[in-house]
């Protein structure tokens, strides 16, 4: 396939004109000692907004139980921050 793949061409155009990334991190679980829940953006965010997304994630904490897919923070640059781990 190489450079004839249409997905690759579109990716290269997007990467040059509007680079985006999926952000992964973790959020503190208040009612569990030394426990964090892993989270990620449900869809990619603009690369220049990553530090703002991380600032929001760092300020957030949750209480267990948490299920995979639970929305941890809603409406962050057009997407949500969702849990990627179950905490019982």
N, C-alpha and C positions, 0 to 999 in steps of 0.2 A: 504494500500500500504506500508507505512513505509519504511523500508530499502530495500525493494524489487523493489522500483521504479528506473528505469535506469537513469532518469533525476537527481534524488537525488544523486545517486552514482557518476555520472559525475560531478555534482556541487561540491561534497565533494573533489573529486580528484583535480579539478581545483582550489578550494579554498586553498588547501594545496600546490599546485605546482606553480600556477600562479594566485593569487587573482586579480580580476578586480572589478571596480566600475563604475557606471554611476555618473558623476559629474553634479550637478545642482548649478546654481548661478544666478546672474543678471548682466546686462551690462547697463551702463549709456546711456541715450538717449540725445544727445547734444541739439537738437532743441525743447525740451520739458522741462519746468522747473520742477525740482524734480520728474523726471520720470525715471524708470528703466524698462528694458525688461528682463523677465526671460529667461534663456537659459539652455541647457543641452548638454552633449555629445551625439551624435547620436548613439553611441555604447559604451560599457564599455571600460575603459582605465586601464592599469596596476595600481594597488594600489600605488606602489611606485612613480608614476608620477603625483599623484593628486595635489601636491603643485605646480608643474611646470604648470599644466593646469590652476590652479587658478591664477597664476602669469600672464599668457597670458590673461585670462578673465578680470582680474582687470585692465590691461593696455588698454583694448579695449573700444571704445565708438562707437555708431552708430547714424544715423540720421533717424527720422521717415519719411515715414511710414515703419513699420516692420510687416511682416506677419509670422504666425506660420509656421515653417519649413524653413524659410530663413536661409541660412548659414551665420553665424556671423564671424566665424574663420574657415578657411579651413586647413585640413591636420595637425591635432593635434594628434600625436601618433596613426596614422592610422584611425582617425575618424574626424568628423567635430563638431564644436560647433554650435547648431541650436537654433533658437528662439522658445519659447514655449508659446508666447503670442502675440496677435495683438496689435500694437500701430499705431493709425491712425494719 
